Amino acid sequence: MTGGKGSIFRKGLLGAAAIALAVSSLSGCGTAEAVRRGDIPIENYSAEQIYERGEFELNRRQPSEAAHFFGEVERLYPYSDWAKRSLIMQAYAYHQAKDYENSRASAQRYIDFYPTDDDAAYAQYLLALSYYDQIDEVGRDQGLTFQALQALRVVIERYPNSEFARSAVLKFDLAFDHLASKEMEIGRYYLRHKHYAAAINRFRVVVEDFQTTTHTAEALHRLVEAYLSLGLTDEAQTAGAILGHNFRSTDWYEDSYKLLTGRGLELKAAGDNWLRKVYRQMIKGRWL
């Protein structure tokens, strides 16, 4: 985990010296639990000592405890440099604890309070991760995926030279592919149950809106299947022609070729439909 030039993440985060000091300054006087119970008032310690206790808790893989101590720094020393450091560390600790809502809240506060700071890029990246890391948990509700895309785009556009930009681009592409995958999943379901119009609508979304993902070739093949089932041969042939133009080396093209030629049809742009417009734009060397 690293930050920008001068970032606190470049200053030996969780270094042995800091941990040793944390142990001597707080643990030596009592455990974290004792501090939290009030047996040892936390107000007796400096901002640095409390911050180092937070680092110590992170090192022993107790991120919720760490977030508590980082929050105490901000509460007791709200205008100090240690409070600023603690806020970004609290966002990180909450994320490690998979408390994504609180991680997002802490990261957003950091961005609001310190928008030009070295670690603002990392705060924005953490905010995006708080959505991104939940994508697999949301089933067919894609709200968090859209929010992850928006937050990742901010990292890419606002901090293009940061060390987080490249990772944000990779995650953006994966999240984008995830949305296309969900459209395909639903489209296949409709196709299996012979709801051809509904299936076509899903596959069309992939072709028009997610054409840079890995699902476009299959979406075109499924369109061939669905349109042939409805007897709409112009649309089926045009979908096959697009496959032949851009995805000739794929199995999806081979399958569509067999379907169409088996019915005496060619893979060519035919009729005047939305796929014909896609085909014309591709011939000119650009997509939608």
HELIX and SHEET records of a PDB file:
HELIX    1   1 ILE A    8  ARG A   10  5                                   3    
HELIX    2   2 ALA A   16  SER A   25  1                                  10    
HELIX    3   3 SER A   27  CYS A   29  5                                   3    
HELIX    4   4 ALA A   32  ARG A   37  1                                   6    
HELIX    5   5 ILE A   42  ASN A   44  5                                   3    
HELIX    6   6 ALA A   47  ASN A   59  1                                  13    
HELIX    7   7 PRO A   63  LEU A   76  1                                  14    
HELIX    8   8 ASP A   81  GLN A   96  1                                  16    
HELIX    9   9 TYR A  100  PHE A  113  1                                  14    
HELIX   10  10 ALA A  120  TYR A  132  1                                  13    
HELIX   11  11 ILE A  135  GLU A  137  5                                   3    
HELIX   12  12 GLY A  143  ARG A  158  1                                  16    
HELIX   13  13 ALA A  165  ARG A  192  1                                  28    
HELIX   14  14 TYR A  196  ASP A  209  1                                  14    
HELIX   15  15 THR A  216  LEU A  230  1                                  15    
HELIX   16  16 THR A  233  ASN A  246  1                                  14    
HELIX   17  17 ASP A  251  THR A  261  1                                  11    
HELIX   18  18 TRP A  274  ILE A  283  1                                  10    
END                                                                             
